[in-house]
């Protein structure tokens, strides 16, 4: 068996390590993944339907 896999299994036998893993997953999802998904959905879903209208405004130079 792979040595790394045995190391991970032995690490997950401790209840403290499991709690730390759950807390780290919660923080990762709460502060890194969810805000980015929310932002992308807010940009590309306008008025309840998918839209790619944001690309021309980003790619074309603004008139000043």
C-alpha positions in Angstrom: 0.0 0.0 0.0 1.1 3.6 -0.6 3.0 5.1 2.4 1.2 8.4 2.1 -2.2 6.7 2.3 -1.2 4.9 5.5 0.0 8.2 6.9 -3.4 9.8 6.2 -5.3 6.9 7.7 -3.2 7.0 10.8 -3.8 10.8 11.1 -7.6 10.4 10.8 -7.7 8.0 13.8 -7.3 10.9 16.2 -10.6 12.8 17.0 -8.7 16.1 17.3 -7.4 15.7 13.7 -10.9 15.0 12.4 -12.2 18.1 14.2 -9.3 20.2 12.7 -10.0 18.8 9.2 -13.7 19.7 9.5 -12.9 23.2 10.8 -10.4 23.8 7.9 -13.0 22.5 5.4 -15.6 24.9 6.8 -13.3 27.9 6.7 -12.2 27.1 3.2 -15.8 26.8 1.9 -17.1 29.8 3.9 -14.4 32.3 3.1 -12.9 31.2 -0.2 -15.3 29.1 -2.3 -18.8 30.5 -1.4 -18.0 34.2 -2.0 -16.4 33.5 -5.4 -19.4 31.4 -6.5 -21.8 34.0 -5.2 -19.9 36.7 -7.1 -19.9 34.7 -10.4 -23.6 33.9 -10.1 -24.3 37.6 -9.4 -22.3 38.7 -12.5 -23.5 36.0 -15.0 -27.1 35.6 -13.8 -28.9 38.9 -14.2 -32.7 39.0 -13.8 -32.8 35.3 -13.3 -31.3 34.2 -16.6 -27.8 33.5 -17.7 -26.1 36.3 -19.6 -22.8 36.9 -21.2 -23.3 40.7 -21.5 -20.5 41.4 -19.1 -17.8 40.4 -21.5 -18.1 43.3 -23.9 -18.0 45.8 -21.1 -14.8 44.2 -19.7 -13.0 43.7 -23.0 -13.9 46.9 -24.9 -12.1 50.1 -23.8 -14.2 52.7 -22.0 -14.9 56.0 -23.7 -13.6 59.0 -21.6 
